[in-house]
Amino acid sequence: MTQTKSTSNKKTKSKKESTMMDHKQMMKQMLEMNKLACDNTFQTITTIQEQTEAMTRKMTEQATWMPEEGRKAIDEWLNTYKTGRDNFKKMVDDAFAKVVESF
C-alpha cells in the first residue's frame, strides 16, 4: 500500500510538473508571437517614417525660399526622431528578452 501511494504521488507530481512546463511553454510561445507582431508593426512604422523623411528632405531641397537655418532644424528634427525610434526599439527588445529569460 505504501508503494502504491508513493507511485501515485510521483504520478501526481509528474503531472503537475508537466502541466507547469506546458504553461511555461505556452507563455513563451505567446511572448514570441507578441514579439513577432511588435517587430512587424515596428518595421511598418519605420518604413512609413523613412518614406516621410525622404519626402521631407526632397521638399526642403526644392524649397528655394527656405532659409538654411530652417533646413538644419528639419534635419535635426528628422535625426532626433530616428534616434528616438531606435532607442525605443532597443528598449522594447531588451524588455522582451528579460521577460523571456524569466521563463
Protein Blocks (a to p, Z undefined) as FASTA:
>chain_A
ZZmmmmmmmmmmmmmmmmmmmmmmmmmmmmmmmmmmmmmmmmmmmmmmmmmmmmmmmmmm
mmmmbcfklmmmmmmmmmmmmmmmmmmmmmmmmmmmmmmmmZZ
